[in-house]
Amino acid sequence: MNASSNPIPGPPNRPPIAPPPNHSPSSRTSETRHKWYLELLETCRALAGLPVLVSLILEAFTPDTKIIGTGAAIAVIIALILRFFPKVRHVLKPHKGYAFWTALPWFLTAALAVVLIFVVLPDRAVKQGSLLANKWLKWQKDLEGAAGQCTKAKDRDKCLAEQLSPVIDNRPRPERKSDATGLASDLMAGQLMLANENARSALNDRLGIREKFLGSGRSEPVGQTNYTAASVPEYLVPNLSDRSPNVWVWEPQQVQDQKPIMEQNLLDVLHTFPPANTAVNHQDFEHNWNWLKDHLQANDPRPILVRFALIPQTTHYSGCLGRPEATRVFMSNLGELASKTVHDAAQSTGYVVPEKSDDPGLRLFIWVYAPTEEGQAVSATWGNVLANFGKWITAEPCKNAN
């Protein structure tokens, strides 16, 4: 047999050997560069996932921020333990369906977010709005019923103080009170009181409060209808006689040095004209000015106050800061008005201007009062009016009226 016809079998066919991976220095540098970034993302995901899920679950059941915050804080602690203690994480690691359990929190988070945004939060807002409206409606009925018992009472103010004080204390209040929500709640209660004829008459007669009262502690200038124009702090003070210590009253002439008084600087007028009650007050305004001017600074606990009025000559001057029957009157911060003219200062306080303001029969009165104790001048807010309603409407009116 020919040897060439019986070839020697060769090695079996083998698959081609793949080239070794590229371990060049540039490749290793690229992997190292991206590893810290991926590790950071994984850490953020591990720490944020559980707290977000817990917060969404709690938000779906309660709007209480304290409960939600406590649950989120506990979830953060658990997430930190699971992230930085591998042995604990290994014990809790599911051995079956690992991919499913890993993705489940994210599916739940997405589903809860959708439910919260489109279902829970809108429904909660409607319920809260309806509940708040019902609370105010019930409170108004209680107010009307209590005030109605004083319609024929001989001592209206005493009756209103007894009947309305507990109703006012039980008015609806915001669960999460802030300056804005507190003011809105007080304003609502005040407007409902003004809507009641009996309560409105007491507020008007004793405190000079009418429908235009803002109740924000700032006076609305004359002729303005925009509450944002109110900038001068106003206070409610006892209706004192002009014979009281630290009370001065001026009745300046209409023209001084050939210039209308209303166009002259307020402080210049106060220093130029002697107070009309210096003799009975036993104190001279100029003599006391050195300590008075120290209380013209903003936020002084004992601010120097000023009040303006145009009184017809046919009307008898009562000798009081306000009407004799009033127990409290409005006054404004003199320090805020010191640089203004008499006209601009009076306009800023929102004082009452008669329709015939240019009538020569009108007399301009200016009062200045320097409280000697903190708390005598109370910021004119609805919150303070409601808190002191019973006490203020039953207080003694002005004494020693002329």
Stockholm file with secondary structure:
# STOCKHOLM 1.0

chainA/1-402         MNASSNPIPGPPNRPPIAPPPNHSPSSRTSETRHKWYLELLETCRALAGLPVLVSLILEAFTPDTKIIGTGAAIAVIIALILRFFPKVRHVLKPHKGYAFWTALPWFLTAALAVVLIFVVLPDRAVKQGSLLANKWLKWQKDLEGAAGQCTKAKDRDKCLAEQLSPVIDNRPRPERKSDATGLASDLMAGQLMLANENARSALNDRLGIREKFLGSGRSEPVGQTNYTAASVPEYLVPNLSDRSPNVWVWEPQQVQDQKPIMEQNLLDVLHTFPPANTAVNHQDFEHNWNWLKDHLQANDPRPILVRFALIPQTTHYSGCLGRPEATRVFMSNLGELASKTVHDAAQSTGYVVPEKSDDPGLRLFIWVYAPTEEGQAVSATWGNVLANFGKWITAEPCKNAN
#=GR chainA/1-402 SS CCGGGSCCCCCCCCCCCCCCCCCCHHHHHHHHHHHHHHHHHHHHHHHHHHHHHHHHHHHHHCCCHHHHHHHHHHHHHHHHHHHHCHHHHHHHCCSSSHHHHHHHHHHHHHHHHHHIIIIIHHHHHHHHHHHHHHHHHHHHHHHHHHHHTTTTCSSHHHHHHHHHHHHHHTSCCCSSCCHHHHHHHHHHHHHHHHHSHHHHHHHHHHHCCCTTCCCBSEECCTTCCCGGGCCEEEEEEECCBTTSTTEEEECCCSEETTEEGGGSBHHHHHHHSCCTTHHHHTCCHHHHHHHHGGGCSTTCSSCCEEEEEEEETTSCCCSBSSCTTCSEEEEEEHHHHTTSBHHHHHHHHTCCCCTTTTCTTEEEEEEEECCSSTTSSEECBHHHHHHHHHHHHTSCCCSSCC
#=GC SS_cons         CCGGGSCCCCCCCCCCCCCCCCCCHHHHHHHHHHHHHHHHHHHHHHHHHHHHHHHHHHHHHCCCHHHHHHHHHHHHHHHHHHHHCHHHHHHHCCSSSHHHHHHHHHHHHHHHHHHIIIIIHHHHHHHHHHHHHHHHHHHHHHHHHHHHTTTTCSSHHHHHHHHHHHHHHTSCCCSSCCHHHHHHHHHHHHHHHHHSHHHHHHHHHHHCCCTTCCCBSEECCTTCCCGGGCCEEEEEEECCBTTSTTEEEECCCSEETTEEGGGSBHHHHHHHSCCTTHHHHTCCHHHHHHHHGGGCSTTCSSCCEEEEEEEETTSCCCSBSSCTTCSEEEEEEHHHHTTSBHHHHHHHHTCCCCTTTTCTTEEEEEEEECCSSTTSSEECBHHHHHHHHHHHHTSCCCSSCC
//
